[in-house]
Amino acid sequence: IVWCERRAREIGMWLKAHPEVTSYVAIDDLDFNWADSVRATGTPQMKVRSVQTNPQHCITEGDVEKAVKILMEAPTLTEAEAAAATQEAIRLTNEALAAAPLMK
């Protein structure tokens, strides 16, 4: 979770330093729900702007189509939608953590 949250913060810092960027997509094998579930103030909501790839198969045609759609039709969230997305990210992250095997 920490790794993903840091990646989201780095993207947010880069975007703040480059205000000319009006559309972006994060393509990564990380699940940005993890970042959104612990998102700090000022860090962008990432899940709606990301395409999660399969680490074993890399990027697929379907991933490319999703990325282009995000770039062409940049998602915007109302405050209520952002709050709901954060709650869903928390739920999905907790679900993934509960299903993960414990390391011994």
C-alpha positions as CSV (number, residue, x, y, z in Angstrom):
1,I,0.0,0.0,0.0
2,V,2.8,2.4,0.9
3,W,4.5,1.9,-2.4
4,C,1.4,2.6,-4.4
5,E,0.5,5.7,-2.3
6,R,4.0,7.0,-2.8
7,R,3.6,6.5,-6.6
8,A,0.4,8.5,-6.5
9,R,2.0,11.3,-4.5
10,E,4.9,11.5,-7.0
11,I,2.4,11.7,-9.9
12,G,0.5,14.4,-8.1
13,M,3.7,16.4,-7.5
14,W,4.8,16.1,-11.1
15,L,1.3,17.3,-12.3
16,K,1.5,20.3,-10.0
17,A,4.9,21.1,-11.5
18,H,3.5,20.8,-15.0
19,P,0.2,22.7,-15.1
20,E,0.2,22.6,-18.9
21,V,-0.8,18.9,-18.6
22,T,-4.5,18.7,-19.0
23,S,-5.0,15.0,-19.5
24,Y,-3.1,12.0,-18.2
25,V,-3.4,8.3,-17.5
26,A,-1.2,6.1,-15.1
27,I,-0.5,2.7,-16.6
28,D,0.9,0.4,-14.0
29,D,0.6,-3.1,-12.6
30,L,-0.2,-1.6,-9.1
31,D,-3.8,-1.3,-8.0
32,F,-4.4,2.4,-7.4
33,N,-7.3,1.6,-5.2
34,W,-4.6,1.0,-2.6
35,A,-3.3,4.6,-3.0
36,D,-6.8,6.0,-3.0
37,S,-7.7,4.2,0.2
38,V,-5.0,6.1,2.1
39,R,-4.9,9.2,-0.1
40,A,-3.4,12.3,1.5
41,T,-4.7,15.8,0.9
42,G,-3.4,17.2,-2.3
43,T,-2.8,13.7,-3.9
44,P,-5.0,13.1,-6.9
45,Q,-7.6,10.4,-7.0
46,M,-5.7,7.8,-9.1
47,K,-8.0,4.9,-9.8
48,V,-10.2,6.8,-12.2
49,R,-7.1,7.9,-14.1
50,S,-5.3,4.5,-14.2
51,V,-5.2,1.3,-16.1
52,Q,-3.9,-1.7,-14.2
53,T,-1.9,-4.0,-16.3
54,N,-1.1,-7.7,-15.7
55,P,2.5,-7.9,-14.5
56,Q,3.0,-11.2,-16.4
57,H,1.5,-10.1,-19.7
58,C,2.3,-6.4,-19.6
59,I,0.0,-4.1,-21.6
60,T,-2.8,-5.5,-23.8
61,E,-5.0,-4.0,-26.5
62,G,-7.8,-3.7,-24.0
63,D,-5.5,-1.8,-21.7
64,V,-4.5,0.5,-24.5
65,E,-8.2,1.2,-25.3
66,K,-8.9,2.0,-21.7
67,A,-5.9,4.4,-21.6
68,V,-6.9,6.2,-24.7
69,K,-10.5,6.6,-23.4
70,I,-9.2,8.1,-20.2
71,L,-7.0,10.5,-22.2
72,M,-9.8,11.5,-24.6
73,E,-12.6,11.7,-22.0
74,A,-10.8,12.8,-18.9
75,P,-13.0,11.7,-15.9
76,T,-14.0,14.4,-13.5
77,L,-15.6,13.5,-10.1
78,T,-17.9,15.6,-8.0
79,E,-17.1,15.8,-4.3
80,A,-19.7,13.1,-3.6
81,E,-18.4,10.8,-6.3
82,A,-14.8,11.3,-5.0
83,A,-16.0,10.4,-1.5
84,A,-17.8,7.3,-2.8
85,A,-14.7,6.3,-4.8
86,T,-12.5,6.6,-1.7
87,Q,-14.9,4.5,0.3
88,E,-15.0,1.9,-2.4
89,A,-11.1,2.0,-2.6
90,I,-11.0,1.4,1.2
91,R,-13.5,-1.5,0.9
92,L,-11.6,-3.2,-1.9
93,T,-8.2,-2.7,-0.2
94,N,-9.5,-4.2,3.0
95,E,-11.0,-7.1,1.1
96,A,-7.6,-7.7,-0.7
97,L,-5.7,-7.5,2.6
98,A,-8.1,-10.0,4.3
99,A,-7.7,-12.4,1.4
100,A,-3.9,-12.1,1.3
101,P,-1.9,-14.9,2.9
102,L,-0.1,-13.9,6.1
103,M,3.7,-13.9,5.9
104,K,5.5,-15.9,8.6
